[in-house]
Amino acid sequence: MNNKTVIKRQGLMRVIFTLKHTFNGLKWMSRFEAAFQQELLLFSLLAVFALIQDITLSNKLILLASLLFVLFAELVNTAIEVVVDRIGSEYHELSGLAKDIASASVFIAMLITVLLWWSVLWA
């Protein structure tokens, strides 16, 4: 055990530092992750489209939440890829499997989004 004392932030300071890390992650994703950049662009366009539709507020929120879910899945996918890459660059079957499963989660999130948009706007 080292001699450094860990100070746990509480209250507003904890929220401020959490937001700082959140924005750092979003900034990195926006600058360096092509898939996230594309999904963020699509989110922006579809969010405007959803908001101008003549549907209930709850349906608009369902559409927006589905788009946010895709961004969430991409964040988790990239986090898993970064951790796997940090562990080592040599091929390992489990590393590849972890990346494949994380990628599949983004695909499932996109399928959920398509189904929700279809059910709200066209069903």
Helices and strands as residue ranges (DSSP letters): H 11-32, H 34-52, H 57-87, H 93-121
